[in-house]
Amino acid sequence: MKTLGLIINPIAGMGGKVGLKGTDGEETLERARSLGATPESPRRAAEAILALERKSGDLRIVTAPGSMGEQVVRGLGGEPDVLAMELGNRTAVHHTMHAAARMREQGVDLLLFAGGDGTARDILAQVHQQVVCLGVPTGVKMHSAVFGVNPARAGELARHYLFEEPRRTRAAEVMDIDEAALREGHVHARLFGYLTVPYRRGHVQGLKAGSTEEETSVQRAIAAGIVERMDEGMAYIIGPGTTTAEIMKLLKLDFSLVGVDLVRNGALMGRDLSEAELLALLGEDPASIIVTPVGGQGYLFGRGNQPISASVIRQVGRNRIIIVATPNKLISLRGEPLRVDSGDTDTDRWLAGYYKVASGYRDRSVYRIAEG
């Protein structure tokens, strides 16, 4: 019988749709709740476990109590072995670290954790490379290369590693950035170490790759071509990134480098908006989304731009998504397709297909968005 360790960070990702870039710190968490944020991790962890248990052999699940794993497993009809630990009223970093240390001591075959980069750091601090780990992506940023491309693929990869051959692993980077600096528009990433993760092509996301200063002229050319083609009366949702930032600079508008802005007729309708604010401002008017993929990972939605939710995407329509990316960013994908992880599986499948990508002033490439 194989043993799976399961740790869920129940607050990971709560700040995404409300535009808070994460939930590090008690003050940020309270603000997220006041803005109507709801937990994302339990639902996404359940999706991974369902994919893991499909056609799998005997499996023993060791998990943390309550919202850190027990509730999700029991909700799916399972009978987990629950670690003896006191959570109190709120979960905290030391709970994650304590659970990870206990699972290392018990010698679990795989430690599956649901969270973001901060959770990966907490796991790393306790297990280093002594335990094979895999992340279910439920956070906001997720720069690290230790996560499945989406919850279902994480579950599939976990099942393959536990019950099928060959069992391949690799050392994957754990990265994190300063959320306070991020909210001020500055991205400071740092390598904290490596976790050993299962590997199967198309199942694990890559490490986020940043833009270089040499790309600025290409980004400006892309921006000029986009601005030239903007339609009167159309609202444009501008996603985060240095390429989309050049569009806002050309329009001479204030912008949020790491947030989501809204523009119509050359005027700023809203800066650093939440999902609810976007939907309210859009109303029934026609709109387009301008978005750039995450370098090295290829995500268009679901990584750092959660305000552009499945509801927003559905309202805009797949034919009004404008993708911009420099040739170097496309090269950084190493032949892998573009991806979406909107939080809604049906929307992700609906978005699959081939799209034009603006990669210069008038240059266009055709790239595929993968289905799942």
C-alpha positions as CSV (number, residue, x, y, z in Angstrom):
1,M,0.0,0.0,0.0
2,K,1.3,3.4,-0.9
3,T,1.1,6.4,1.5
4,L,0.2,9.9,0.4
5,G,0.8,12.9,2.7
6,L,-1.6,15.7,2.1
7,I,-1.3,19.3,3.4
8,I,-3.8,22.0,2.3
9,N,-3.1,25.7,3.0
10,P,-6.8,26.7,3.2
11,I,-6.2,30.4,2.7
12,A,-3.8,30.2,-0.3
13,G,-5.1,32.1,-3.3
14,M,-7.9,34.0,-1.4
15,G,-6.4,37.3,-2.4
16,G,-6.3,36.6,-6.1
17,K,-9.8,37.5,-7.4
18,V,-10.0,40.5,-5.1
19,G,-6.7,41.9,-6.5
20,L,-4.5,41.5,-3.4
21,K,-1.7,39.5,-5.1
22,G,-1.7,37.0,-2.2
23,T,-2.6,36.4,1.4
24,D,0.7,36.7,3.2
25,G,0.1,38.3,6.6
26,E,-2.9,38.5,8.9
27,E,-3.8,42.1,7.8
28,T,-3.9,41.1,4.1
29,L,-6.0,38.0,4.9
30,E,-8.5,40.1,6.9
31,R,-8.7,42.5,4.0
32,A,-9.3,39.7,1.5
33,R,-12.1,38.4,3.7
34,S,-13.6,41.9,4.0
35,L,-13.6,42.2,0.2
36,G,-15.6,38.9,-0.1
37,A,-12.8,36.5,-0.8
38,T,-13.6,32.8,-0.4
39,P,-11.2,29.9,0.0
40,E,-9.9,28.4,-3.3
41,S,-7.6,25.6,-1.9
42,P,-10.2,23.1,-0.7
43,R,-12.0,22.9,-4.0
44,R,-8.8,22.7,-6.1
45,A,-7.3,20.1,-3.7
46,A,-10.4,18.0,-4.1
47,E,-10.1,18.1,-7.8
48,A,-6.5,16.8,-7.6
49,I,-7.5,14.0,-5.2
50,L,-10.3,12.9,-7.4
51,A,-7.9,12.6,-10.4
52,L,-5.4,10.8,-8.2
53,E,-7.9,8.2,-6.9
54,R,-9.3,7.4,-10.4
55,K,-8.2,3.9,-11.3
56,S,-5.5,3.9,-8.6
57,G,-4.5,1.0,-6.3
58,D,-4.6,0.9,-2.5
59,L,-3.8,4.3,-1.0
60,R,-3.4,5.4,2.5
61,I,-3.7,9.1,3.1
62,V,-2.0,10.9,6.0
63,T,-3.2,14.4,6.4
64,A,-3.5,17.4,8.8
65,P,-6.7,17.9,10.7
66,G,-9.7,20.0,9.8
67,S,-9.3,22.5,6.9
68,M,-5.7,21.5,6.3
69,G,-6.8,18.2,4.6
70,E,-9.1,16.1,6.8
71,Q,-12.3,17.9,5.7
72,V,-11.6,17.5,2.0
73,V,-10.7,13.8,2.2
74,R,-13.7,13.0,4.3
75,G,-15.9,15.1,2.0
76,L,-14.8,12.8,-0.8
77,G,-15.8,9.7,1.2
78,G,-12.2,8.9,2.4
79,E,-11.0,7.8,5.8
80,P,-7.6,9.4,6.3
81,D,-5.1,9.0,9.0
82,V,-5.2,12.4,10.7
83,L,-2.1,13.8,12.5
84,A,-2.6,14.7,16.1
85,M,-2.1,18.4,16.1
86,E,-4.0,21.4,17.4
87,L,-5.0,24.1,14.8
88,G,-6.8,26.5,16.9
89,N,-9.0,29.1,15.2
90,R,-6.6,29.9,12.4
91,T,-4.1,28.0,10.4
92,A,-0.6,29.4,10.3
93,V,2.9,28.7,8.9
94,H,4.0,26.6,11.8
95,H,1.1,24.3,11.2
96,T,2.2,23.6,7.7
97,M,5.8,23.1,8.8
98,H,4.9,20.8,11.7
99,A,2.7,18.6,9.4
100,A,5.5,18.4,6.8
101,A,8.0,17.4,9.4
102,R,5.7,14.6,10.7
103,M,5.1,13.3,7.2
104,R,8.9,13.2,6.6
105,E,9.3,11.2,9.8
106,Q,6.6,8.8,8.7
107,G,8.2,8.2,5.3
108,V,5.3,9.0,3.1
109,D,5.8,8.0,-0.6
110,L,4.6,11.4,-1.8
111,L,3.8,14.7,-0.1
112,L,1.0,16.5,-2.0
113,F,0.4,20.0,-0.9
114,A,-2.1,22.6,-2.0
115,G,-1.0,26.2,-1.9
116,G,1.3,28.7,-3.5
117,D,5.0,29.7,-3.4
118,G,4.8,30.5,0.3
119,T,3.5,27.1,1.1
120,A,6.2,25.5,-1.0
121,R,8.8,27.4,1.1
122,D,7.3,26.1,4.3
123,I,7.4,22.5,3.0
124,L,11.0,23.0,1.8
125,A,12.1,24.2,5.2
126,Q,11.1,20.8,6.7
127,V,11.7,18.2,4.1
128,H,14.4,19.6,1.8
129,Q,15.0,16.8,-0.8
130,Q,14.3,13.9,1.6
131,V,10.7,13.5,0.5
132,V,9.2,13.6,-3.1
133,C,6.7,16.5,-3.1
134,L,4.2,17.9,-5.6
135,G,2.2,21.1,-5.4
136,V,-1.4,21.6,-6.3
137,P,-1.5,25.2,-7.6
138,T,-3.9,27.2,-5.4
139,G,-2.0,30.4,-4.8
140,V,-1.7,33.6,-6.7
141,K,1.9,33.9,-7.9
142,M,3.3,30.4,-8.2
143,H,6.7,31.3,-9.7
144,S,8.1,27.9,-8.5
145,A,8.5,24.8,-10.7
146,V,7.1,22.4,-8.1
147,F,3.4,22.7,-9.1
148,G,1.3,20.7,-11.5
149,V,0.0,22.7,-14.4
150,N,-3.5,22.5,-12.9
151,P,-5.1,20.5,-10.1
152,A,-6.3,17.7,-12.3
153,R,-2.9,17.2,-13.9
154,A,-1.3,17.3,-10.4
155,G,-3.6,14.5,-9.4
156,E,-2.8,12.5,-12.5
157,L,0.9,12.9,-12.0
158,A,0.6,11.9,-8.3
159,R,-1.2,8.7,-9.4
160,H,1.3,7.9,-12.1
161,Y,4.2,8.4,-9.6
162,L,2.6,6.2,-6.9
163,F,1.2,3.4,-9.0
164,E,2.8,3.3,-12.5
165,E,6.2,3.0,-14.1
166,P,8.6,4.5,-14.9
167,R,8.8,6.8,-11.8
168,R,10.8,9.9,-12.8
169,T,11.7,12.7,-10.6
170,R,13.7,16.0,-10.9
171,A,15.0,18.8,-8.7
172,A,12.7,21.8,-9.0
173,E,13.2,25.4,-7.9
174,V,11.2,26.9,-5.0
175,M,10.9,30.6,-5.7
176,D,9.0,33.3,-3.8
177,I,8.6,37.1,-4.1
178,D,8.0,39.8,-1.6
179,E,4.2,40.4,-1.7
180,A,4.5,43.9,-0.1
181,A,6.9,45.0,-2.8
182,L,4.7,43.3,-5.4
183,R,1.7,45.4,-4.4
184,E,3.9,48.5,-5.0
185,G,4.6,47.2,-8.5
186,H,8.1,45.8,-7.9
187,V,8.9,42.1,-8.5
188,H,11.7,40.7,-6.4
189,A,12.1,37.0,-6.8
190,R,14.5,34.8,-4.8
191,L,15.5,31.2,-5.0
192,F,15.0,29.4,-1.7
193,G,16.1,25.9,-2.7
194,Y,15.0,22.8,-4.5
195,L,12.3,20.1,-3.9
196,T,12.3,16.7,-5.5
197,V,9.2,16.4,-7.6
198,P,7.7,13.7,-9.9
199,Y,8.1,14.6,-13.5
200,R,6.1,13.8,-16.6
201,R,6.0,16.1,-19.6
202,G,2.9,18.3,-19.8
203,H,2.1,17.8,-16.1
204,V,4.5,20.1,-14.2
205,Q,4.7,23.8,-14.8
206,G,8.1,25.5,-15.6
207,L,10.0,28.1,-13.7
208,K,8.8,31.6,-14.3
209,A,11.1,33.5,-16.6
210,G,11.3,37.3,-16.5
211,S,11.7,39.8,-19.4
212,T,15.1,41.3,-20.2
213,E,15.9,44.9,-20.8
214,E,16.9,44.0,-24.4
215,E,13.2,43.2,-25.1
216,T,11.9,46.7,-24.5
217,S,12.1,47.8,-28.1
218,V,10.1,44.8,-29.2
219,Q,7.5,45.4,-26.5
220,R,7.1,49.0,-27.6
221,A,6.6,47.8,-31.2
222,I,3.9,45.3,-30.1
223,A,2.3,48.1,-28.0
224,A,2.2,50.5,-31.0
225,G,0.5,47.9,-33.2
226,I,-2.1,47.2,-30.5
227,V,-2.9,50.8,-29.7
228,E,-3.2,51.5,-33.5
229,R,-5.9,48.9,-33.7
230,M,-8.0,49.8,-30.6
231,D,-11.6,50.3,-31.4
232,E,-13.7,53.3,-30.4
233,G,-16.2,52.3,-27.7
234,M,-14.5,49.0,-26.8
235,A,-13.4,48.4,-23.2
236,Y,-9.9,46.8,-22.9
237,I,-9.0,44.8,-19.9
238,I,-5.2,45.1,-19.6
239,G,-3.5,42.2,-17.8
240,P,-0.2,42.5,-15.8
241,G,3.2,42.3,-17.3
242,T,6.0,44.4,-18.8
243,T,4.7,43.9,-22.4
244,T,1.2,45.1,-21.6
245,A,2.7,47.9,-19.5
246,E,4.1,49.4,-22.7
247,I,0.6,49.7,-24.0
248,M,-0.4,51.8,-21.0
249,K,2.7,53.9,-21.3
250,L,1.9,54.6,-25.0
251,L,-1.6,55.7,-24.0
252,K,0.0,57.9,-21.3
253,L,-2.1,56.3,-18.6
254,D,-1.4,55.4,-15.0
255,F,-1.2,51.6,-14.7
256,S,-0.6,48.7,-12.3
257,L,2.4,46.6,-13.4
258,V,1.2,43.6,-11.5
259,G,-2.6,44.3,-11.5
260,V,-5.5,44.4,-13.9
261,D,-6.5,47.8,-15.5
262,L,-9.5,48.8,-17.7
263,V,-9.3,51.3,-20.6
264,R,-11.9,52.7,-22.9
265,N,-11.4,55.4,-25.6
266,G,-7.9,56.2,-24.4
267,A,-9.1,56.9,-20.8
268,L,-8.5,54.9,-17.7
269,M,-11.7,53.4,-16.3
270,G,-10.1,51.6,-13.4
271,R,-6.7,50.6,-12.0
272,D,-5.7,47.4,-10.2
273,L,-9.2,46.1,-10.3
274,S,-10.8,43.0,-8.6
275,E,-13.0,40.5,-10.4
276,A,-16.1,42.2,-8.9
277,E,-15.0,45.7,-10.0
278,L,-14.2,44.5,-13.5
279,L,-17.7,42.9,-13.9
280,A,-19.4,46.0,-12.5
281,L,-17.5,48.4,-14.8
282,L,-18.0,46.2,-17.9
283,G,-21.7,45.9,-17.6
284,E,-23.1,44.8,-20.9
285,D,-20.7,46.8,-23.0
286,P,-18.3,45.1,-25.5
287,A,-14.9,44.3,-24.2
288,S,-11.5,42.7,-25.1
289,I,-8.8,41.2,-22.9
290,I,-5.2,42.0,-23.6
291,V,-2.9,39.5,-21.9
292,T,0.6,38.2,-22.1
293,P,1.7,34.7,-21.1
294,V,3.9,34.1,-18.1
295,G,7.5,33.6,-19.4
296,G,8.8,30.0,-19.1
297,Q,5.3,28.8,-18.0
298,G,3.0,29.9,-20.7
299,Y,0.0,30.7,-18.5
300,L,-2.5,33.3,-20.0
301,F,-4.9,33.1,-17.1
302,G,-4.7,31.8,-13.5
303,R,-1.2,33.0,-12.6
304,G,-1.1,36.4,-11.0
305,N,-4.1,37.8,-13.0
306,Q,-6.9,36.0,-11.1
307,P,-9.3,39.1,-11.4
308,I,-9.6,38.1,-15.0
309,S,-11.7,35.2,-13.8
310,A,-13.7,32.6,-15.7
311,S,-16.8,34.8,-15.3
312,V,-14.9,37.8,-16.9
313,I,-13.5,35.6,-19.7
314,R,-16.9,34.2,-20.5
315,Q,-18.5,37.6,-20.6
316,V,-15.8,38.9,-23.0
317,G,-15.7,35.9,-25.3
318,R,-12.8,33.8,-26.6
319,N,-12.7,35.8,-29.9
320,R,-11.9,39.0,-28.1
321,I,-8.8,37.8,-26.3
322,I,-5.7,39.6,-27.6
323,I,-2.4,37.8,-26.8
324,V,0.9,39.7,-26.9
325,A,4.3,38.2,-26.4
326,T,7.8,38.9,-27.6
327,P,9.6,36.2,-29.7
328,N,12.0,35.6,-26.7
329,K,9.0,34.9,-24.4
330,L,7.6,32.4,-26.9
331,I,11.0,30.7,-27.2
332,S,11.2,30.4,-23.4
333,L,8.2,28.1,-23.6
334,R,10.5,25.5,-25.4
335,G,7.7,24.3,-27.7
336,E,5.2,23.8,-24.9
337,P,1.6,25.2,-25.6
338,L,0.0,28.1,-23.8
339,R,-2.1,27.2,-20.8
340,V,-5.0,28.4,-18.8
341,D,-6.0,27.6,-15.2
342,S,-9.0,29.8,-14.7
343,G,-10.4,27.8,-11.8
344,D,-13.2,26.5,-14.0
345,T,-12.5,23.3,-15.9
346,D,-15.3,23.9,-18.5
347,T,-13.9,27.4,-19.3
348,D,-10.4,26.0,-19.6
349,R,-11.6,23.5,-22.2
350,W,-13.7,26.1,-24.0
351,L,-10.6,28.3,-24.4
352,A,-8.5,25.5,-26.0
353,G,-7.5,26.0,-29.6
354,Y,-5.3,28.1,-31.8
355,Y,-4.8,31.8,-31.4
356,K,-2.9,34.6,-33.1
357,V,-0.1,36.1,-30.9
358,A,1.1,39.7,-31.5
359,S,4.9,39.4,-31.4
360,G,5.9,42.6,-33.2
361,Y,4.4,45.7,-34.7
362,R,2.6,43.7,-37.4
363,D,4.1,40.3,-36.7
364,R,1.8,37.5,-35.8
365,S,2.4,34.0,-34.6
366,V,-0.1,31.2,-34.2
367,Y,0.0,29.4,-30.9
368,R,-2.1,26.7,-29.3
369,I,-3.8,26.9,-25.9
370,A,-3.8,23.4,-24.5
371,E,-6.9,21.6,-23.3
372,G,-6.3,20.9,-19.6
